[in-house]
Amino acid sequence: MAHDSNGASPLGDDAIKDLQETALRVREHIIRMSTDGGCFTGASLSCADLIVYLYKQSLNVSPGNLNDPTRDYLFLSKGHDVPALYGTFAELGWIERDRLKNHLKTNDDIYWHPNRNIPGIEYYSGSLGHLLPVAVGVALDCKMRGQNNKIVVITGDGELDEGSNWEALLVAQAYKLDNLLVVVDRNEFQANIRTEDLIPLEPLDKKLEAFGCVVRSVDGHDFNALHTAFSAYPFSQEQPSAIIARTVRGRGLPSIEARADRWFCNFTHEEVEQLLQELHGQGSTTLTSETLTVR
């Protein structure tokens, strides 16, 4: 099923530059959180552009309207990507940048997965497959109230192995939830294996369409492409929308891009400094830290 552009005006050069610079700083935060216990670095880097775009260009949500029932909602269902969310909140001024230094410390809630003690995080996540059902419930509530909220949920592609997602889409279709937008971070990995080598998802667009979604596929690192896609939402009346954002795990760091063994990273301090330079195009990194494997 092909879908044309809705004619949204491209982002201006200043807006693109601002998004790129913000996303770069978010990636710096992710790298710095990838030590002293580590985090899910590769997946966080793959969705950083998505999260930055949504909060800076698409969503009507801010610290000042979190109690407004007519605001927009973003649910990060792939909760292990929360370093990208923390980093975005820091760059938007929602939390202090220095607070990110408390990652994994017992005196704060900056942890491996989202915690609602941090203003702006909508719901706890970590156990995969849970937040699309929650988002469907919120979308239905908003629809019954006659409100025009955007309800956006970001899922992982490997997360789609969870049947709860597909059950939720059946409900969304039944209740004609055109205020729901499902964004799949399609980086083609889950843990330390490619999705297509475990439980193949393709053709993912056809599967989502079969469950009632109107689907667009987009380069998840191209801000103008993201702008065109998100500006077209809802893609159809009385149907949920879905965006397959094709991304690269570890985006921005050639040393770990698309590597199955670097899904969770606990870098040494020396590696962190090298990776920060690599992010800025200044050399490569020799990785000596151990990798986490699943048996």
PyMOL commands that set and color helices and strands:
alter all, ss='L'
color gray80, all
select helices_A, chain A and resi 13-32+41-58+63-65+79-92+97-102+131-144+158-161+163-174+195-198+204-210+223-231+269-279
alter helices_A, ss='H'
color red, helices_A
select strands_A, chain A and resi 73-76+151-156+180-186+189-190+193-194+214-219+241-246
alter strands_A, ss='S'
color yellow, strands_A
deselect
rebuild
show_as cartoon
